[in-house]
Amino acid sequence: MRTGVIAKKVGMTRLFQEDGRHVPVTVLSLEGCQVTGNRTADRDGYFSVQLGAGDAKHKNVNKPQREAFAKAEVGLKQKVAEFRVDNEDGLLPVGATITADHFIAGQMVDVTGHTVGKGFAGVMKRWGFGGLRATHGVSVSHRSHGSTGQRQDPGKVFKNKKMAGHMGDRQRTQQNLEIVRTDADRGLIFVKGSVPGSKNGWLLVKDAVKLPLPEGVPFPGAMRRNADETRSDNAAPGLVESNAEHEVNQQVSAEQQEELLKTQEAGADDEITAAEGGDATSGESKES
């Protein structure tokens, strides 16, 4: 078991394949993801790697955390998290910076984050209730949930009943998301599909627990120490790496693409001819 990383959600975009089809991806950024400490079985009873990410202001970090960061010789971090590892082999040196090469294209990961908060929501939005009738005596309560209690026995509303309340802002984990591409130079990870959370939110990205690791994954991880750096060759800008095994529905065949291209070229020629004819007509009218 390897350590994960702390990433920030940048937003969504798409990467193109060589045949022109695109894959929707979420862009995750590694902003100074450094090792701030290690937990060992002799001292703490378990093995884990403590990571920190982001730059925090001095006033927003309490004194014990500042002393811990100073001892690790790293800057002040906004987000701190621990990742369990199996044994001592999975530990990383304190102060090392994890790069985007920690993951490879085609690998499956689990992404944990807090969902977007929706505020106070009614039962129709929160639980999918159908609401009451819009006529026959129902007045100004079409979206209500109806009765919630019982008679004298038991005479109360049980806990966890589906009612109106706070919606969203819950920690959720999306499993088995595919890594489409990584960019170690800019510290970016491209994950197929959507991930929980809003933009600029912190996410925990780690290897999928339900699937085995593919071959070629760096162990215990891809890291950078000062000028020394380990990274892999990146794909061409805007293209999907060939070893990404995502499923894309076949939309247009090669023959259909050729026919569409011929139709577009014929239409473009007609537009050019019409434009030239219009210019000539306008010129004659001006001369007359």
Secondary structure, DSSP 8 states (H G I E B T S, - for coil): ----EEEEEEEEEEEE-TTS-EEEEEEEE--S-EEEEEE-HHHHSS-EEEEEES---GGGS-HHHHHHHHHHT----SEEEEEE-SSGGG---TT-EE-GGGS-TT-EEEEEEE----EEE-HHHHH------SSTT--S-TT-------BTTB-S--TT---SEEES--EEEEEEEEEEEEETTTTEEEEES--SS-TT-EEEEEE-SSS---TT--SS--EEETTEE-------TTB--TT--------S-HHHHHHHHHHHHHHHHHHHHHHHHHHHHHHHHHH-
